[in-house]
C-alpha cells in the first residue's frame, strides 16, 4: 500500500497546489504569540503562509498555557491545530518550553528555589520537578512533529542585580538551570526515549554594558556546566546517557541596537559561547549553536540599517560551521515591539520592510548551490510542484544540502514534506523527483548506476505506478512491490 499512497499523493499534490514561492531551509523566523491566554489562535493560515513566503524553513514556537493553567486536553487541541498548520507547510519546528508553559504561583522565587548560589543543595526544586514531567508529556504528544525542544528563554536575563543576587526578567540561577536541563533531558531522552533533541534556552547576548564575555552569555553557560557537574547530576547523566543533558546550545544576539552592527562583534559573541561549552564538551564536540533569536527594531535603526544588519548577521552565522541555524525575531511589528520584517499595517507586499528581501534572499536554500546562486531547474520544479509542503527542506544526505553534481547531473535532497525523503534531479533529460519507495530502491545497491537519472516523474501503470530513467525504469504494484527493469 505504501507505493499506492505515494502515487496518490504525487498526483493530488502536484495537481492541486497553487504555484507560489514557498521557502525551505535550515534557517528560521518567529511569529510571536501563537495563541493568546484565552485560547485565541493568532497563528492563522494567513500568518503561516507569510512565514513560508519569507523563505524560512524553521519556525520557533512558544508553547504557552495561558488561562488553561496546564497542558489540558483542550490545550492540546489548540496546539495541535497550530503545529499541524505549520507541519502542513513543511516547516521544521523548534518548540520553546519556558515560564509561559508552566506558570509559577510565586514567579521567579519558585523556579529559583534551592539555588546553590545562595546556600541551596543542588538547584532542584518543586517547580523544576513539575516542569520536567510536563515537558515529557508535551514532547511525547508532539513526537514526530516537533523535533527540537528549547528549554527556557534567556535564562541569564535579569533587570536588577548586584553581582550575586539577580531578579527580574527570566533569570534563573545557573544551578537551577543545570537542574532543569538535567530533569528535562532525562525525562525526554533517557527514560521516555522520545525522538527529539534538547536545546538549552537561548542565552541573551547584549552590549548594554559594552561588549564583554559576561554580556555574551558565555560566562553564564560556563557557570551552568560547573554547577551541573559539581553539584548536580550531570556526571551521572554523562556516564549513563553518554552526554551532558543538552544536545545543542541556544543563543540570542541583540547588540548594536542603535545602528549598524559589526561582523567582528557578532563573531566574537558566537566564539565566546562556543568556547564556553567546548571547555566541557571538548573541541571536537558535534553540539551546535542554535541562534534562536536575533534582530533589530525599527525605528531604533532605520529600515536600511535593519536590512544591512540582516546581511551582516546571516553572513557571519553562515561562516560558522558550529552554528546550525539562525531564527529572526520576528515576522510582523506590533505595539511596543517593532523587530518585524513586515510593518504593523499588515502582511501584504506593500507592508514589507526593506529587510524582508535581504532575509529572504539569504535564507533560501531550495534550488541553491553552496554559494547561493540558483539552479533554476530545481528551484522552479520545487516551487511548481508543491513547494515546502510537498518536499520539506533541503538536507545533507551525504553529498551536501545544497544543489550538487552527482555522476550524471545535479541533485538536491529534501526532507520533511508530504513526500518524506525525496530527491529533485536535473540533467539533459529534464528535471524530475524521486520519492518514497522508488527513492529507497533507487539508492539501494547499484541501482543508481544502472538507472542513471530520471526522464519522467512517477505515473500510473496498470495496477500500480512506473517511473522512467535513462537506463531503464522502475515499477510498483501491490503484488510485486518495486521492481527495477534495466534496458
Buried (B, 14 or more C-beta within 10 A) or exposed (E): EEBBEBBEBBBEBBEEBEEEBBBBBBBBBBBBBBBEEEEEBEBBEEBBBBBBBBBBBBBBBBBBBBEBEEBEEEBBEBBEBBBEBBBBBBBBBBBBBBBBBBBBEEEBEBBBBBBBBEEBEBBBBEBBEBBBEBBBBBBBBBBEBBBBBBBBBBBBBBEEEEEEEBBEBBBBBBBBBBBBBBBBBBBBBBEBEBEBBBBBBBBBBBBEEEBEBEBBBBBBBBBBBBBBBEBBBBEEBBEEBEBBBBBBBBBBBBBBBEEBBBEEBBBBBBBBBBBBBBBBBEEEBEBBBBBBBBBBBBEEBBBEBBBBBBBBBBEBBBEBEBBBBBBBBBBBBEEEBBBBBBBEEEBEEEBBBBBBBBBBEBBBBBBBBEEEEBBEBBBBBBBBBBBBBBBBBBBEBEEBBBBBEBEBBBBBBBBBBBBBBBBBBBBEBBBBBBBBBBBBBBBEEEBBEBBBBBBEBBEEBEEBBBBBBBBBBBBBBEEEEBEBBEE
